[in-house]
Structure formats: C-alpha cells, structure tokens
Amino acid sequence: MNHLAVIKNLGLFSMALCVLYLPSLCWALWFWETEMLAAFFQSAAVVLFIGGLMLVVGRRARSRLLNRETLALVGVGWLVIAAYGALPFVFSGTLSFVDAYFESMSGFTTTGATVLTDIEATPKSLLFWRSFTHWLGGLGIILLIIIVLPFLGAGGKLLYRSEVPGLDKQGLRPRIKDSALILFKIYAALTVLMTLLLTLAGMDLFEAFCHTFGTLATGGFSTRNASIAAYDSVIIEAIIVVFMIIAGTSFGLLYCLSQKDWRKILGNSEWRLYMAILGISAALIAANLLGMQGTLAVVETDGHATHISSVFTSVRMAVFQTVSIMTTTGYCTADFDAWPYFSRSLMVLLMFIGASSGSTGGGLKVVRIMILGKLIRHHLERTFRPKHIRVMRVDRMTVNEEVQRSVLSYFLIYIAVAGLSVVYLSGLGLPAETSFTSVVATLNNIGPGLELVGAVENYAFIPVPGKILLSLLMAMGRLELYAICVLFVPSFWRRA
C-alpha cells in the first residue's frame, strides 16, 4: 500500500471539492442568510486547509494508483467527503457533528434518511446544499473529479470502475474521460429537463432544483416536511415517477436511448425484469389497498381512519410508492407504514431488489437477482441431472464462474453485514422491526423504513452509536460493500 499516494490524491480531491460550496453560497446570498454565508466560507476554509496539509504530507509520493490505492481512495474518500459535507450543518449550529455526518452521508450516498425534525424551518441555502449532495453523489463525486483531473491516467479508470454503481463497470468509450463526460452530459441534460418540467408544473425554481437533484440521484431529500405529499399534485407526482424510473435504469441504456438504439433497450433482460417487477408490484399493492386481501385497507389521515375506496387514489399511491421504493429514491406521498401487511411486506422485498445495475439506484440490483435465480435453478437441476452441463447466459452473454462467485460472495457478505447490524441495533434497545428496516433502508440507500423510521418519521431518536453504524452502512451500500469492507482488513494496509 502506497499510503502517501492515497494522502496526496485525497488532498487533490479536497482542493477540488471547495468549489462545490459555491452554488449553495449563491442561494445564501439570494435569500440573504448571513449565518449560512459564514458557515459556507468557514467550511471551504477548513477543507482548503486539510487539503493543503495532505498535499504537503504526500508531495513526494508517486502519482500512479494501483488496485489497492484505488480502493483505499474510494473508500476513505467517501468517508472524508461526508465529513466535509457535514461542516455547513455544524458551523451553522443546525446539527451536532454526528447528526451532521449522518445527514451528509445520507445525502452523498443518495439514501435520503434524515435527522431533521422540522425541514421547513431549516435555512433554504442549507436545504439546497443537502439536496445538492444528492446530485453530486448520484454519479459520484469521484467520477466528476476524473473529468477535471485527467492526469490520473490508468488510476482514473480504476477509480471509475470502483466508484460507478452497478455490476457492469465497463466504460462506454475506450478512454475513461470520454465515458465520464458522456455520463455527465446525460445526467446534466436530465437535470435541466426535469427542473423545467417541475417549474412548469407549479414548483418555484428553488424547490424544482432540490427535487430534481433528489429524483435523478434516487436520493429523496425534500424541502417539505410531508415530502411530495405536500404538493398534492398529480402532475408533479407523474413527472417524478417518470424520472425515478429513468434514474433507476442503467446509464448505459440511457446512452443507447440517446442514440435511438431501441433494440438494445427492449432486448435488455434486466430492464424488462425491472419494469415487470415495478408493474406487477404496483398492481398488487393497488389491489391490496382497495381491500382485496379480505378487509378494506385503512390509512391514517390526520388522525382519522380513512378507507381507500377510490381506484384512482389507490393506483396513484401504489404506483408512486412502488417506484419510489424500488428505485431507492424514498419520496413519499402516503404513510405506507399504515398500509396492510401484504403491501408493507412487498415494499420491504422491493427494498432488497433495488434498481438496475449501472444506475444511481441502490439495493442488490435486478441483474444480481437474475443471476442468483439462475444459480439456484442450476444447482437444483444438478441434484437430479449431475452430468448435464449448462452454460449460464444473460442477454446471450456467458456469465462465467468468476462472475457467479462474485455475485454469490457479494450476497453472502451483504447478508452477514445486514444480520450483524440488526443484532447491534437491537442491542441498543431499538424494536426489532425498526432495527431491521433501518438497516435495510440505509444499506440499500432508500431512506424511510417501517415503524419508528417510517415514511412520516425520522432517524433523530437513534443513539449516537447507531447513527455511526447506519452512516457506515450507507457508504457500504453506495460503494457496493467492497470498498468499505476492505478498509477493516489489516493486510489491506500493509506494504506489498
């Protein structure tokens, strides 16, 4: 391990990150929030100082990054970036450092879990920063930095493959900078389009920006306490649903869409399964809300029990919440914790499945579910046809044994991390359902869970040790476990 190279590159990243406070600083000027102006300036000064110190310490290190240094840079980089993101919350006096770190990590990892108890009372420029961290984390800060730091060379390609979410890490172009620019252009174009549509639908520019950031990054931070339910607008909900589905789709397919290559999109088995799960789940939940489980569904509205008897209302709520949960966005138009047991159970299952590989969404990813299903079928067939040889394929591409082992090991690590985390949170005195769904919601980068961390609740009540663990789980989910887990392996830090 070349420790100095890691420190030097962290210093470079820190220096580059200072400019990211600028948009929020402009909103602080616009709304004339003087305390926030000071907070953002102080944050930038601290980041500049730390970055400069790292550059001095690592000035003699070679710039070349190998696999080990790359993993360390990605893993440590996200932990450090979350600390930088916490500074405006701390300097403004809004949150303690642990709470601010949780909120910042939730933003950058596009989780959307919050400890803020009154969002609408929070300074608007800070709310913009909170949502902007979603947008930055959506494609990945490190990916954006690759665009402006091309001298990383081969190390840049390693960073790209380590950081971009999803199973498929192949570039869209032979040169990594070209790939990064293509992804960034798609992301920026969708941002402009959605912001415009939300503005036309009735949101002001500030709120349109914030909700666009939360949607395209599949994050879920809102500027309202009641989330999207506060607008009570079918048009706004429809726009957000469409863009959540787009955000949960592989950026590789979005590139094909920009090239009008419909055959690749419609022929992609992961995308077809992704859309099928969304459609079937929404239909089942809508039927369940209409009382087709044997009794009428009851939803608490302003403290009064209300039967959902309208087909339109049930479909509207079911579609929005199904898409929001499966794409791991986490926006809410209803308190789904008050829904029937079947709907709640199905929502938890969708939390595990997640979005498509290569998207900004979290979860296990649809393609991994496909491969795990094929592995189960193959092993079952071998019990009665031991001599029969079958080749596993996805979209006519052979899934070799190395990829199969990788998916299986990922699943086992995922289950182990989730199981131990649930036990740990239960040991802190949290109820079983709260412990389980808070782990699921953070590890899969969703945000809301059930019971005490449900759609209309927050994470403020969780003890400090629990918040630290959940912050770590968010980073694990965003970086697909390995880049964080290796940091706890002693041999990883030894010199080769």
VOGU-3710 file (C-alpha; in Angstrom, 3 decimals, decimal comma):
1> mnhlaviknl> 0,000/0,000/0,000  1,405/3,384/-1,017  -0,036/5,459/1,821  1,470/8,737/0,633  -0,183/8,351/-2,792  -3,569/7,958/-1,105  -2,967/11,032/1,079  -1,763/13,094/-1,898  -4,808/12,255/-4,024  -7,159/12,888/-1,097
11> glfsmalcvl> -5,515/16,300/-0,856  -6,145/16,941/-4,562  -9,778/15,883/-4,189  -10,185/18,141/-1,144  -8,865/21,160/-3,036  -11,218/20,420/-5,950  -14,218/19,972/-3,622  -14,049/23,537/-2,274  -15,826/24,902/-5,353  -18,830/22,647/-4,625
21> ylpslcwalw> -19,945/25,010/-1,838  -20,341/27,838/-4,384  -23,938/27,121/-5,620  -25,217/26,950/-2,030  -23,309/30,137/-1,236  -25,169/31,853/-4,086  -28,538/30,761/-2,629  -27,445/32,054/0,787  -26,798/35,424/-0,889  -30,131/35,285/-2,732
31> fwetemlaaf> -32,095/34,595/0,454  -29,660/36,776/2,446  -28,959/34,119/5,078  -25,910/35,711/6,699  -25,278/32,852/9,130  -25,143/30,412/6,216  -22,766/32,682/4,287  -20,350/32,457/7,204  -20,913/28,713/7,537  -20,088/28,007/3,883
41> fqsaavvlfi> -16,988/30,236/3,956  -15,770/28,519/7,129  -16,396/25,093/5,571  -14,436/25,997/2,442  -11,553/27,325/4,562  -11,361/24,109/6,618  -11,450/21,903/3,505  -8,745/24,020/1,826  -6,548/23,782/4,915  -6,951/19,993/5,234
51> gglmlvvgrr> -6,421/19,505/1,500  -3,285/21,655/1,541  -1,938/19,758/4,542  -2,486/16,429/2,769  -0,685/17,720/-0,329  2,303/18,765/1,781  2,440/15,360/3,510  2,132/13,409/0,240  4,146/15,727/-2,011  6,876/13,132/-2,702
61> arsrllnret> 4,506/10,263/-3,487  4,287/8,807/-6,974  1,003/9,677/-8,687  0,298/6,237/-10,110  -2,609/4,406/-8,492  -2,816/0,622/-8,353  -5,772/-1,530/-7,249  -5,061/-1,218/-3,557  -4,572/2,554/-3,581  -7,677/2,959/-5,733
71> lalvgvgwlv> -9,899/1,021/-3,322  -8,467/2,958/-0,379  -9,013/6,263/-2,174  -12,635/5,421/-2,988  -13,473/4,041/0,471  -11,646/6,634/2,573  -12,600/9,349/0,081  -16,333/8,839/0,659  -15,878/8,795/4,441  -13,881/12,049/4,266
81> iaaygalpfv> -16,255/13,700/1,771  -19,182/13,054/4,123  -17,230/14,868/6,859  -16,727/17,838/4,535  -20,439/17,805/3,713  -21,264/17,908/7,426  -19,369/21,163/8,043  -22,120/23,623/6,921  -24,607/21,880/9,257  -22,142/22,164/12,145
91> fsgtlsfvda> -20,921/25,741/11,539  -24,497/26,994/11,149  -25,394/25,445/14,509  -28,136/23,328/12,939  -26,841/19,885/13,964  -24,201/18,248/16,137  -21,271/16,696/14,260  -22,578/13,104/14,470  -26,030/14,159/13,276  -24,480/16,354/10,575
101> yfesmsgftt> -22,247/13,481/9,425  -25,296/11,189/9,235  -27,224/13,797/7,209  -24,261/14,430/4,915  -23,547/10,738/4,353  -27,248/10,236/3,654  -27,019/12,980/1,035  -23,851/11,909/-0,752  -24,835/8,225/-0,756  -28,304/9,206/-2,083
111> tgatvltdie> -30,018/7,491/0,859  -32,401/10,227/1,960  -32,626/9,247/5,642  -32,777/12,372/7,790  -32,366/13,507/11,388  -34,004/16,904/10,764  -37,261/17,164/12,710  -38,507/20,375/11,044  -37,214/20,589/7,494  -39,171/23,719/6,572
121> atpksllfwr> -37,579/25,666/9,455  -34,071/24,906/8,133  -32,277/27,693/6,173  -33,039/27,339/2,462  -29,418/27,503/1,323  -28,652/24,620/3,696  -31,580/22,671/2,243  -30,122/23,326/-1,207  -26,713/22,034/-0,042  -28,452/18,983/1,427
131> sfthwlgglg> -30,130/18,229/-1,925  -27,032/19,186/-3,927  -25,090/16,442/-2,100  -27,609/14,025/-3,658  -26,863/15,291/-7,151  -23,114/15,100/-6,566  -23,346/11,611/-5,123  -25,650/10,331/-7,868  -22,977/9,690/-10,452  -20,248/10,052/-7,892
141> iilliiivlp> -18,031/12,907/-6,851  -15,000/10,862/-7,767  -16,367/10,360/-11,278  -16,862/14,125/-11,639  -13,331/14,749/-10,423  -11,974/12,298/-13,025  -13,315/14,708/-15,645  -11,263/17,586/-14,252  -8,233/15,550/-13,140  -7,365/13,598/-16,320
151> flgaggklly> -3,731/13,180/-15,311  -4,703/10,218/-13,131  -4,440/8,087/-16,294  -4,801/4,372/-15,586  -5,638/5,210/-11,984  -8,622/7,159/-13,265  -10,014/4,056/-14,983  -9,602/2,066/-11,788  -11,409/4,810/-9,874  -14,230/4,819/-12,417
161> rsevpgldkq> -14,747/1,071/-12,158  -14,552/1,139/-8,357  -16,956/4,030/-7,880  -19,675/3,889/-10,550  -22,603/1,930/-9,064  -23,766/-1,330/-10,587  -22,415/-4,719/-11,608  -21,247/-3,742/-15,101  -18,208/-1,487/-14,811  -17,214/-1,435/-18,482
171> glrprikdsa> -16,725/2,040/-19,976  -18,946/3,380/-22,716  -15,823/4,514/-24,562  -12,222/3,233/-24,625  -10,976/6,430/-22,930  -12,195/6,867/-19,372  -12,542/10,649/-19,660  -14,822/10,225/-22,685  -17,004/7,796/-20,715  -17,196/10,172/-17,764
181> lilfkiyaal> -18,163/13,079/-19,998  -20,902/11,059/-21,726  -22,417/10,076/-18,365  -22,146/13,635/-17,092  -23,834/15,083/-20,206  -26,753/12,636/-19,860  -27,067/13,465/-16,163  -26,909/17,236/-16,786  -29,446/17,091/-19,646  -31,928/15,150/-17,498
191> tvlmtllltl> -31,385/17,678/-14,692  -32,231/20,640/-16,920  -35,268/18,890/-18,427  -36,768/17,790/-15,120  -36,173/21,166/-13,457  -38,001/22,860/-16,329  -40,943/20,433/-16,151  -41,329/20,790/-12,367  -41,246/24,576/-12,717  -43,991/24,431/-15,344
201> agmdlfeafc> -45,968/22,099/-13,033  -46,082/24,744/-10,293  -42,898/24,472/-8,201  -40,669/27,517/-7,775  -37,130/27,272/-9,158  -35,534/26,555/-5,770  -37,834/23,624/-4,988  -37,653/22,351/-8,573  -33,865/22,168/-8,348  -33,933/20,409/-4,968
211> htfgtlatgg> -36,480/17,785/-6,033  -34,726/17,219/-9,356  -31,484/16,520/-7,500  -33,284/14,101/-5,176  -35,064/12,311/-8,029  -32,239/11,824/-10,547  -29,858/10,709/-7,815  -32,603/8,449/-6,370  -31,984/10,211/-3,071  -35,272/11,513/-1,699
221> fstrnasiaa> -34,439/14,660/0,282  -37,338/17,111/0,062  -37,767/20,742/1,086  -41,103/19,912/2,731  -41,843/18,027/5,961  -44,536/15,999/4,170  -42,261/15,266/1,190  -44,079/15,122/-2,189  -47,449/14,723/-0,424  -47,234/18,425/0,486
231> ydsviieaii> -47,907/19,411/-3,146  -50,927/17,116/-3,652  -50,391/17,381/-7,409  -50,948/14,508/-9,835  -48,818/16,267/-12,473  -45,832/16,713/-10,138  -46,120/13,103/-8,984  -46,300/11,865/-12,586  -43,165/13,827/-13,573  -41,254/12,494/-10,580
241> vvfmiiagts> -42,402/8,886/-11,241  -41,172/9,025/-14,853  -37,789/10,424/-13,865  -37,418/7,983/-10,949  -37,880/5,128/-13,436  -35,279/6,731/-15,716  -32,868/7,185/-12,794  -33,281/3,511/-11,871  -32,290/2,498/-15,411  -28,683/1,748/-16,377
251> fgllyclsqk> -26,858/4,783/-17,749  -25,554/2,500/-20,490  -29,143/2,030/-21,669  -29,796/5,752/-21,362  -26,842/6,293/-23,677  -28,416/3,807/-26,127  -31,642/5,800/-25,822  -29,793/8,988/-26,747  -28,510/7,142/-29,832  -32,083/5,898/-30,582
261> dwrkilgnse> -30,930/2,286/-30,323  -34,305/0,879/-29,226  -33,343/-2,728/-29,974  -30,697/-2,770/-27,223  -33,075/-1,241/-24,716  -36,047/-3,516/-25,398  -33,756/-6,541/-25,699  -32,121/-5,967/-22,314  -33,433/-8,660/-19,960  -32,529/-6,740/-16,788
271> wrlymailgi> -34,540/-3,693/-17,914  -37,514/-5,865/-18,896  -37,485/-7,593/-15,495  -37,057/-4,210/-13,747  -40,160/-2,834/-15,476  -42,112/-6,064/-14,926  -41,416/-6,025/-11,176  -42,483/-2,380/-10,957  -45,724/-3,007/-12,862  -46,734/-6,213/-11,071
281> saaliaanll> -45,872/-4,835/-7,613  -47,821/-1,611/-8,192  -50,857/-3,606/-9,361  -50,719/-5,942/-6,344  -50,371/-3,081/-3,870  -53,186/-1,110/-5,523  -55,451/-4,159/-5,281  -54,445/-4,659/-1,653  -55,227/-1,026/-0,827  -58,695/-1,488/-2,335
291> gmqgtlavve> -59,382/-4,203/0,228  -58,799/-7,292/-1,890  -56,970/-9,040/0,959  -60,304/-9,707/2,637  -60,827/-6,428/4,503  -60,792/-2,807/3,408  -57,409/-1,141/3,723  -57,245/1,570/6,357  -54,879/4,530/6,187  -54,402/7,100/8,931
301> tdghathiss> -55,066/10,619/7,620  -54,775/13,485/10,127  -55,540/11,062/12,938  -58,711/9,706/11,344  -59,127/6,244/9,850  -59,961/6,519/6,155  -60,965/3,697/3,837  -59,362/3,812/0,405  -62,310/3,146/-1,848  -61,211/5,096/-4,917
311> vftsvrmavf> -59,474/3,079/-7,623  -57,658/6,202/-8,846  -56,368/7,047/-5,360  -55,125/3,530/-4,666  -53,392/3,281/-8,060  -51,896/6,751/-7,646  -50,426/5,950/-4,224  -49,354/2,418/-5,176  -47,540/3,470/-8,358  -45,695/6,362/-6,728
321> qtvsimtttg> -44,588/4,438/-3,627  -43,658/1,296/-5,557  -41,439/3,243/-7,964  -40,014/5,362/-5,137  -39,042/2,347/-3,020  -37,747/0,043/-5,765  -35,623/2,783/-7,330  -34,459/3,517/-3,743  -35,485/7,179/-4,019  -37,587/7,279/-0,868
331> yctadfdawp> -40,008/10,116/-1,668  -43,416/9,704/-0,022  -46,984/10,643/-0,895  -48,504/8,367/1,760  -47,648/6,791/5,099  -47,104/3,264/3,774  -46,328/2,101/7,314  -50,122/2,263/7,861  -50,850/0,059/4,821  -51,977/-3,585/5,064
341> yfsrslmvll> -49,370/-6,213/5,984  -49,139/-7,578/2,450  -48,303/-4,162/0,967  -45,714/-3,454/3,654  -44,063/-6,854/3,162  -43,925/-6,332/-0,597  -42,377/-2,882/-0,075  -39,624/-4,406/2,078  -38,953/-7,019/-0,628  -38,622/-4,218/-3,212
351> mfigassgst> -36,096/-2,518/-0,908  -33,857/-5,556/-1,226  -34,213/-5,874/-5,016  -33,418/-2,268/-5,845  -32,855/-0,710/-9,262  -30,843/-1,699/-12,346  -27,071/-2,104/-12,354  -25,212/0,940/-13,638  -27,927/3,300/-12,338  -27,905/5,756/-9,447
361> ggglkvvrim> -30,249/3,413/-7,524  -29,241/1,150/-4,657  -30,259/-2,304/-3,445  -28,928/-5,672/-4,563  -29,674/-4,703/-8,198  -32,005/-6,550/-10,567  -29,200/-8,244/-12,524  -27,826/-9,841/-9,351  -31,293/-11,163/-8,540  -31,419/-12,641/-12,056
371> ilgklirhhl> -28,040/-14,347/-11,665  -28,897/-15,642/-8,181  -32,141/-17,092/-9,575  -30,253/-18,830/-12,385  -27,675/-20,171/-9,901  -30,424/-21,662/-7,727  -32,066/-23,295/-10,745  -28,767/-24,729/-11,999  -27,881/-26,213/-8,632  -31,356/-27,702/-8,242
381> ertfrpkhir> -31,081/-29,322/-11,692  -27,691/-30,800/-10,802  -29,283/-32,767/-7,971  -31,164/-34,954/-10,484  -29,036/-34,344/-13,636  -25,450/-34,329/-12,295  -23,809/-34,962/-15,677  -25,740/-32,325/-17,581  -23,679/-29,225/-18,430  -25,481/-25,908/-18,795
391> vmrvdrmtvn> -23,926/-22,550/-19,606  -25,384/-19,579/-17,767  -26,232/-16,645/-20,023  -27,714/-13,173/-19,610  -28,688/-11,450/-22,862  -26,724/-14,046/-24,868  -23,597/-13,226/-22,877  -21,969/-16,031/-20,911  -21,810/-15,482/-17,151  -18,515/-17,163/-16,281
401> eevqrsvlsy> -17,747/-18,818/-12,955  -15,764/-15,829/-11,713  -18,791/-13,551/-12,075  -21,033/-16,196/-10,467  -18,677/-16,457/-7,487  -18,519/-12,661/-7,260  -22,316/-12,346/-7,132  -22,602/-15,154/-4,587  -19,853/-13,737/-2,341  -21,437/-10,264/-2,568
411> fliyiavagl> -24,785/-11,716/-1,486  -23,201/-13,590/1,452  -21,296/-10,500/2,647  -24,491/-8,463/2,268  -26,494/-10,915/4,418  -23,727/-11,072/7,051  -23,415/-7,287/7,305  -27,193/-6,814/7,443  -27,703/-9,573/10,042  -24,959/-8,351/12,384
421> svvylsglgl> -26,158/-4,758/12,059  -29,735/-5,693/13,021  -28,452/-7,509/16,118  -26,261/-4,497/17,020  -29,143/-2,012/16,752  -31,412/-4,325/18,743  -28,704/-4,343/21,417  -29,021/-0,546/21,605  -32,672/-1,006/22,626  -34,410/-0,426/19,285
431> paetsftsvv> -37,516/-2,540/18,458  -36,981/-5,477/16,077  -38,974/-4,027/13,144  -37,264/-0,657/13,499  -33,810/-2,262/13,698  -34,439/-4,480/10,686  -35,947/-1,857/8,386  -33,471/0,876/9,370  -30,643/-1,454/8,313  -32,455/-2,388/5,094
441> atlnnigpgl> -33,258/1,266/4,351  -29,686/2,513/4,868  -27,768/-0,429/3,403  -29,921/-0,230/0,275  -29,775/3,604/0,214  -33,553/4,064/0,442  -34,220/6,316/3,443  -37,602/5,523/5,025  -38,254/2,163/6,647  -41,104/0,984/8,862
451> elvgavenya> -42,319/1,588/12,418  -40,160/4,244/14,182  -38,237/5,039/10,953  -41,350/5,008/8,750  -42,395/7,378/5,998  -43,550/10,154/8,359  -40,787/9,616/10,936  -37,018/10,319/11,015  -33,771/8,963/12,485  -33,184/11,680/15,119
461> fipvpgkill> -34,055/9,389/18,067  -31,436/6,731/17,250  -28,485/6,696/19,714  -25,098/8,031/18,556  -23,523/4,536/18,151  -26,492/3,560/15,968  -26,135/6,649/13,779  -22,442/5,912/13,277  -23,216/2,349/12,191  -26,022/3,449/9,860
471> sllmamgrle> -23,720/6,073/8,310  -21,211/3,311/7,596  -23,966/1,121/6,116  -24,957/3,939/3,751  -21,381/4,133/2,465  -21,254/0,347/2,092  -24,482/0,333/0,102  -23,386/3,184/-2,148  -19,993/1,597/-2,909  -21,354/-1,964/-3,063
481> lyaicvlfvp> -19,645/-3,179/0,127  -16,100/-3,983/-1,011  -14,502/-0,502/-0,992  -15,581/-0,026/2,645  -15,213/-3,607/3,912  -11,560/-3,879/2,777  -10,694/-0,909/4,999  -11,241/-3,207/8,014  -8,883/-5,937/6,730  -5,413/-5,398/8,353
491> sfwrra> -3,474/-6,951/5,458  -5,005/-4,376/3,099  -2,927/-1,604/4,699  0,384/-3,477/4,736  3,038/-2,663/2,214  3,031/-5,111/-0,723
//
